[in-house]
Amino acid sequence: MYVVLTDKGIRYTMFHELSTGGQTGLIPARLGGLRGEIAVFNVWNKGKRPHSFSLLGKKTGALRPGRKAEFSVALLRRGSFPYESTVDKGNRKFHGLFLVR
């Protein structure tokens, strides 16, 4: 999953790995993660201020502009799980729900 932090909020794009005929590729995931898989989160701060990202008990520190961080989480339960920027707690554009099917 690619997470982009800007001064306007958090955007993310998730991909699933697809293997067919000996070739491996990525396809966009529409509805979030799948229970049982290990999700790798690549977080990139493209804003001009420090931001952070937190989900399922894992979090990045405050990322300075242009910095990246990575962490992985085992998606063990189905449901909707909140994510947020712990640096931007008061701003609702820095909160959302991550779905695990």
C-alpha positions, 0 to 999 in steps of 0.5 A: 500500500502506498500512502501519500501525506500532503498538507491537504490530507492522506491519500492511499493506493493499495495493490495486490500481487498477481502471479500468472504464467510465471510472471508477477505483477501488481493490480489495484485493490479496490476494497482494501486488504484481505484477511490473512495477508501481510500488508506493507505500507510505504508512507511518503510525506509530500507536504511542506510540514511534518506529518505521520501515519498510524494504523493497527497499532503501527505508526511512523514517527513525524516525517519531515517533508520528502521523507519516507517510512515503511512498516508491515502489518498482518491483517488478522481480522476483518473490519474497518480500522481507523488510520490517522496522522498523529501529528495532525490530530485536530484535522479531519482530513488526516483521519479515515477507515481502512477496510479488511475483507 
